[in-house]
């Protein structure tokens, strides 16, 4: 069997009994070491070919409070066409079952291909994914590369049960560091979140972002995904 047409094996962990309660309260659940080293290596090998065709994004997302986007992205259509590994993993039954257990919701894949599964790459000093909320309720973020030292940036910063953008100064912000192979689940439509800027050359943060939803929510609410991941949209100083 062609190894590039076999979905990477991810053994979903046994969750603590209070995981659903913690997720409901925090809107965040860490999944350390979700990606085994062999699967991680295969995913990076496949993405190395796709990255040569990626497009740099540098603009302010007006519909998200004018927050900055300085990053390189691979959108859903390119991944669907060029990455059988990622497409297979996104649909993996045990993975979707894990999300249903944690959320208590009938989690299903997103039909809209642009935002279904994407890759975000931060690779220059100052690269950042500015604060935003997502169109769909659940984001599973898998780390393929990550700064080993939190001082190098690339931290998840989030405020549960908050959608006001820009974030008011009085709103508490949680910060989390992750390593390559880690993942986390976020209630991403009701949690303002961002990625702190990289602070020095030579570090990279490459993540797979898998968007999931429920059967009654299959329509995007904003143009943000099209602006960030659709190569038909030209970058501008401010994207609407």
Buried (B, 14 or more C-beta within 10 A) or exposed (E): EEEEEEBBEBEBEEBEEEBBEBBBEBBBBBBEBBBBEEBBEBBBEBBEEBBEEBBEBBBBBBBBBBBBBBBBBBBBBBBBEBBBBBBEBBBBEEBBEBBBBBBEBEBBBBEBBBBBBBBBBBBBBEBBBBBBBBBBBBBBBBBBBBBEEBEBBBBBBBBBEBEEBEBEEEEEBBEEBBEBBBBBBBBBBBBBBBBBBBBEEEBBBBBBBBBBBBEEBEEBEBBBBBBBBBEEBEEEEEBE
